[in-house]
Amino acid sequence: MRMRRSVLSNLLPALAFGLGLAWAAPVHAVTGSAAILPQILPPDDTNLTQNDPFDLRVTLINQSVDDNLAPLPARLLAGSKIIVTLACSDASCVTPLPGTLTFVPTNANGCVTNNPGIASCVASGPNQVILTVGTTINLPAGGAVPLAEIRLNPTEPVITADGKFTLVANTEKITDIVTCSVINPTKCANAAAAGSTLMYFPPPDIDRPCDHLCDSRIFFANGTDPDRFSGSLLLNAPPGCDPSSDFFRFRITNEFGTVVNKKLAPGAIRKRGNYWLYSNPAAKRAGGIGYVKVRQRKEEPLGWRVDLRVYGDMDTATVAEMTMSLRMCGYVAATTDDWTPLPDGKGWKVNLGDPIGAGAP
């Protein structure tokens, strides 16, 4: 069981230290400054569950000050845009993670709720939502103004030990916010704003396939043939799961990146009586998924056993700790384990058969 965690209680103090970034452009002695607070609702937990939608509130915090450091009112100008990037590896968003969250349009303008000045909430590609300002929004001195709430669906878990990722929000331009001095109204300054919040969306654990010794193995090949993975995995899938209805993916990763990542198109796995089967003998030479057999477990109504052989270059399997993940029926499960080297460096094995009450397949 993973420990549930929350970071929102620490978010506001962190704004001043970079989690909610602010850009300021002083003109004379007036300073325009603001930050964006993206907050999951309800705000007590940032652990997500696959296909369990949640609402996200986007709030703009005005931090502008006059030349005597007194807080100043400001305006978010009509035509401005707030860009919400749904999933990144960190707050700088050097590595976007599209597909982690999916925008769910709600109501005619796409927003769940919105400030009257917000015209619409619209998807922009698979990993962004744009909040468009239709009419100028007044920002009280030192105040926080909710802009909109949007609905998001956790779609694809993040395949890391804790499933951590970052949602980022920012204004489009450095001139989207303007503030003017009360002491000397001719002195004005512009500002942009940004902010981020951490979320956690790890995949559920893959069940152990046996209550006796039951190894999954990586075999390093000789010559030019691809390496091979052979193993059996158990997972729970949603009711009504049809393994042929959606794409199938098997992946192994470690701290250095991807060891193997292979995928089958919808319909590639076909039903054969009481099980589903895919076979591609050419994969032994060309690489890819060579064999998949999927069947339901009689003792677990939502339980499935997957036997598979996968071929490819697995030279990056150089450390013991590796994560296997399996996607089927739109559901992702994963397990992180310490693998044991095979004799003479010929590969790795992991025993997923430690008794944990899963029962024999």
C-alpha positions in Angstrom: 0.0 0.0 0.0 1.4 3.4 -0.9 1.4 6.2 1.6 -1.0 8.9 0.7 0.4 12.4 0.7 -0.6 15.9 0.3 1.4 19.0 -0.7 -1.2 21.7 -1.0 -0.9 22.8 2.6 2.6 23.8 1.9 1.9 25.4 -1.5 1.2 29.0 -0.6 4.4 29.5 1.4 6.3 28.0 -1.4 5.1 30.5 -3.9 7.7 33.0 -2.8 10.5 30.4 -3.3 9.7 29.4 -6.8 6.8 26.9 -6.9 4.5 29.7 -7.8 6.9 31.7 -10.0 6.4 35.4 -10.5 7.9 37.8 -13.1 8.1 41.5 -12.3 8.9 44.4 -14.5 9.3 47.6 -12.5 8.7 50.9 -14.2 10.1 53.7 -12.0 9.4 52.3 -8.6 6.1 50.5 -9.2 6.4 46.7 -9.3 3.9 44.4 -11.1 4.0 40.9 -9.7 1.6 38.0 -9.6 1.5 34.2 -9.1 -0.9 31.5 -10.2 -2.1 28.8 -7.7 -3.4 25.7 -9.4 -5.3 23.7 -6.8 -6.9 20.2 -7.0 -10.4 20.0 -5.4 -10.9 18.9 -2.8 -7.6 20.3 -1.6 -6.6 17.7 0.9 -5.0 15.0 -1.4 -3.0 15.0 -4.6 -3.0 11.3 -5.1 -4.9 10.4 -8.2 -6.8 7.3 -9.3 -7.1 6.2 -12.9 -10.4 7.3 -14.6 -11.6 9.1 -11.4 -12.0 12.7 -12.7 -11.3 15.7 -10.4 -11.7 19.5 -10.7 -8.8 21.9 -10.7 -9.2 25.5 -9.6 -6.9 28.1 -11.1 -6.4 31.2 -9.0 -4.4 34.4 -9.7 -2.7 36.1 -6.7 -1.9 39.8 -7.1 1.5 40.7 -5.5 2.0 44.1 -7.1 3.3 47.0 -4.9 3.7 50.8 -5.1 6.9 52.6 -4.6 6.2 52.7 -0.9 5.7 48.9 -0.9 1.9 49.3 -0.3 -0.1 46.6 -2.2 -1.6 47.8 -5.5 -4.6 46.7 -7.4 -3.9 45.3 -10.9 -5.8 44.1 -14.0 -5.6 40.9 -16.0 -6.2 42.3 -19.5 -8.9 41.2 -22.0 -7.4 38.9 -24.7 -4.9 37.4 -22.2 -4.5 33.6 -22.0 -3.7 31.3 -19.0 -1.9 28.2 -20.3 -2.4 25.1 -18.1 0.1 22.4 -18.9 -1.4 19.3 -17.5 1.6 17.1 -16.8 5.4 17.6 -16.8 8.3 15.9 -15.2 9.0 19.0 -13.1 8.0 22.7 -12.8 10.3 23.8 -15.7 8.4 21.3 -18.0 11.5 20.4 -19.9 9.8 16.9 -20.3 6.1 17.1 -20.9 4.0 14.0 -20.1 1.1 14.1 -22.5 -1.7 11.6 -21.9 -1.3 11.6 -18.1 -4.3 13.8 -17.6 -7.2 14.4 -20.1 -9.2 17.6 -20.2 -13.0 17.0 -19.9 -15.0 20.0 -21.3 -17.9 20.9 -19.1 -20.7 23.4 -19.8 -20.9 25.4 -23.0 -17.6 27.2 -22.6 -15.7 24.1 -21.4 -15.2 25.4 -17.8 -16.8 23.8 -14.7 -17.2 27.3 -13.2 -15.5 30.5 -14.2 -15.0 34.2 -13.3 -17.3 36.3 -15.5 -14.2 37.6 -17.3 -13.1 34.2 -18.5 -14.6 33.4 -21.9 -13.7 29.8 -22.3 -11.6 26.8 -21.2 -10.5 24.9 -24.3 -8.0 22.1 -24.9 -4.9 22.9 -26.9 -3.3 19.6 -28.0 -3.2 16.6 -25.6 -1.4 18.3 -22.7 -2.7 21.9 -22.4 -5.9 23.8 -21.6 -6.2 27.5 -22.5 -8.2 29.8 -20.3 -9.1 32.9 -22.4 -9.9 36.2 -20.8 -12.9 37.8 -22.6 -13.1 41.0 -20.5 -10.6 42.6 -18.2 -10.5 41.1 -14.7 -9.8 43.5 -11.8 -7.4 42.1 -9.2 -7.7 43.6 -5.7 -4.5 44.8 -3.9 -2.9 41.7 -2.3 -5.9 39.7 -3.3 -6.5 36.2 -4.8 -9.1 35.9 -7.6 -10.3 32.5 -8.8 -10.3 32.4 -12.6 -11.9 29.1 -13.4 -12.3 25.4 -12.5 -11.6 22.7 -15.1 -12.3 19.0 -15.0 -9.4 16.6 -15.6 -9.4 12.8 -15.9 -6.3 10.8 -14.8 -5.7 8.6 -17.9 -2.2 7.2 -18.0 -0.3 6.6 -14.7 3.3 7.9 -14.4 5.6 4.9 -14.4 8.0 5.9 -11.6 8.4 4.7 -8.0 6.0 7.3 -6.7 4.2 8.4 -9.9 5.1 12.0 -9.2 4.5 14.7 -11.9 3.9 18.5 -12.0 1.0 20.5 -13.4 2.1 24.0 -14.5 0.1 27.2 -15.2 1.3 30.5 -16.6 0.1 33.6 -18.4 1.0 33.7 -22.1 2.8 37.1 -22.2 4.7 39.3 -19.9 2.3 42.1 -20.6 -0.9 40.3 -19.6 -1.1 42.0 -16.2 -0.9 45.7 -15.6 -0.8 47.8 -12.4 -0.4 51.5 -11.9 0.8 53.6 -8.9 -1.8 55.2 -6.5 0.8 57.8 -5.6 1.5 58.7 -9.2 -1.1 57.1 -11.6 1.1 57.8 -14.6 3.6 55.2 -13.4 2.6 51.7 -14.4 4.2 48.3 -14.7 3.4 45.0 -16.4 3.7 41.5 -15.1 3.3 37.8 -16.0 2.5 35.0 -13.6 3.1 31.3 -13.2 2.7 28.5 -10.7 2.7 24.8 -10.3 1.6 21.9 -8.1 2.8 18.4 -7.5 0.5 15.4 -8.1 1.0 11.7 -7.7 -0.4 9.1 -10.1 1.4 5.8 -9.8 0.0 2.6 -11.4 -1.4 0.0 -9.1 0.8 -3.0 -8.4 0.9 -6.0 -10.6 -0.2 -9.0 -8.7 2.2 -11.9 -8.2 1.4 -14.6 -10.8 2.1 -17.7 -8.6 2.3 -18.7 -4.9 5.4 -20.8 -5.8 8.6 -20.1 -7.8 7.5 -18.4 -11.0 10.3 -16.3 -12.7 10.1 -13.6 -15.3 13.4 -13.3 -17.1 15.4 -11.2 -19.5 17.8 -13.2 -21.7 20.6 -11.4 -23.4 21.0 -12.8 -26.9 24.2 -13.8 -28.7 25.1 -12.3 -32.1 22.6 -10.1 -33.8 19.4 -11.6 -32.5 17.3 -9.4 -30.2 17.2 -10.0 -26.4 14.1 -11.7 -25.0 11.8 -11.2 -22.0 9.6 -14.1 -21.0 7.2 -14.0 -18.1 3.7 -14.2 -16.7 1.9 -11.3 -14.9 -1.5 -10.9 -13.1 -3.5 -7.7 -13.0 -7.0 -6.5 -12.2 -8.8 -4.8 -15.1 -12.1 -2.9 -15.3 -15.4 -4.8 -15.6 -16.2 -5.6 -19.3 -12.5 -5.7 -20.2 -11.9 -6.9 -23.8 -8.2 -7.2 -24.5 -8.8 -6.8 -28.2 -10.6 -3.4 -27.8 -7.6 -1.2 -27.0 -3.9 -1.1 -27.6 -1.7 -3.3 -25.5 1.7 -2.3 -24.2 4.5 -3.9 -22.2 7.4 -1.8 -20.8 10.4 -2.2 -18.6 12.2 0.8 -17.2 15.0 1.6 -14.8 16.8 4.6 -13.4 18.5 5.1 -16.8 15.3 5.1 -18.9 13.6 2.5 -21.0 14.8 -1.1 -21.2 12.1 -2.2 -23.6 8.8 -0.7 -24.8 6.6 -2.6 -27.2 3.0 -2.1 -28.2 0.2 -3.8 -30.1 -2.6 -2.1 -32.0 -6.2 -2.6 -31.0 -7.5 -5.8 -32.4 -4.1 -7.5 -32.6 -4.9 -9.8 -29.7 -7.8 -12.0 -30.8 -10.3 -14.0 -28.9 -9.9 -17.8 -29.1 -12.7 -19.5 -27.1 -12.1 -18.6 -23.5 -8.8 -16.8 -24.0 -7.2 -14.1 -26.2 -4.0 -14.8 -28.3 -1.4 -13.0 -30.3 1.5 -14.7 -32.0 4.3 -13.2 -34.2 7.1 -15.7 -34.8 9.0 -13.1 -36.8 9.6 -11.1 -33.6 12.4 -13.6 -32.6 14.5 -12.0 -35.4 13.0 -8.6 -36.0 12.1 -7.6 -32.4 8.7 -6.8 -31.0 6.0 -8.7 -29.1 6.2 -12.3 -30.1 3.5 -13.9 -28.0 0.7 -12.9 -25.8 -1.9 -15.1 -24.1 -4.5 -13.5 -21.9 -7.2 -15.3 -19.9 -9.4 -14.5 -17.0 -8.8 -16.1 -13.6 -11.7 -18.1 -12.4 -11.1 -17.3 -8.8 -10.9 -13.5 -9.4 -13.8 -12.0 -11.5 -11.7 -9.0 -12.4 -8.4 -10.8 -12.4 -6.4 -11.6 -15.6 -3.3 -13.6 -16.3 -1.0 -12.4 -19.2 1.8 -14.7 -20.5 4.1 -13.0 -22.9 7.4 -13.0 -24.8 8.9 -9.8 -25.9 12.0 -9.2 -28.1 14.3 -6.2 -28.5 17.5 -4.6 -27.5 17.6 -4.6 -23.7 21.3 -3.6 -23.2 20.2 -0.8 -20.8 19.1 -3.5 -18.2 22.3 -2.9 -16.2 20.9 -2.3 -12.7 18.9 -4.6 -10.4 15.9 -2.4 -9.7 13.5 -2.3 -12.7 9.9 -1.5 -13.2 7.6 -3.6 -15.4 4.3 -2.1 -16.5 1.5 -3.5 -18.5 -1.3 -1.7 -20.3 -4.5 -3.5 -21.3 -8.2 -2.5 -21.6 -7.1 1.1 -20.9 -5.8 0.0 -17.5 -2.2 0.2 -16.4 -0.5 -1.8 -13.7 3.2 -2.0 -12.6 5.6 -3.6 -10.2 9.1 -2.4 -9.2 11.4 -5.1 -8.0 15.1 -6.0 -7.5 16.1 -8.5 -10.2 18.8 -11.1 -9.8 21.6 -11.5 -12.4 21.6 -14.8 -14.3 24.9 -16.7 -14.3 27.7 -15.4 -16.5 25.9 -12.1 -17.1 23.4 -13.7 -19.4 20.4 -11.7 -18.2 18.2 -11.1 -15.2 15.4 -12.9 -13.4 12.8 -11.8 -10.9 10.6 -14.1 -8.8 7.1 -12.7 -8.7 5.9 -15.8 -6.8 6.4 -14.8 -3.1 3.2 -15.8 -1.4 1.0 -12.8 -0.9 -2.5 -14.4 -1.0 -3.0 -14.0 -4.7 -3.5 -17.7 -5.2 -2.3 -20.0 -8.0 -3.4 -19.0 -11.5 
